Amino acid sequence: MGVVSTKIFLEDYEVDINIGIHEFEKTGPQRIVINIQLFVDGASSGKGDTIDHAVDYDFLRKEIIKLTETRHFNLQETLCRSILEIVAVQPGIQRAIVSTKKPDVYPDCRGVGVEMEYCN
């Protein structure tokens, strides 16, 4: 078999997060949409049919909740980088793209956000 490339993703994961620099943003959580794309080492991806041979989606969700429940983020850039740091250290990750989006900021656009990429 030739080279196998695997992309794993968590798409449009909605979380309520305390985020923002404006006073009105500090009164309660805002809806944030998170997208994660992980490009996994093809040599190990799909070799077995157990969770030991895959990136655990539950792990990603739990880590994001743990990260966002405990603090206020001023900037999406800080949130995005924090998530990227969590996923980039997972075994076999060659490349990761994380984006965060505030979908409720402006009535005339679908959202405002940040995207960051890690390459190993």
Buried (B, 14 or more C-beta within 10 A) or exposed (E): EEEEEBEBBBEEBEBEBBBBEEEEBEEEBBBBBBBBBBBBBBEBBEEEEEEEEBBEBEEBBEBBEEBBEEEEBBEBEBBBBBBBBBBBEBEBBBBBBBBBBBBEBEEEEEBEBBBBEBEE
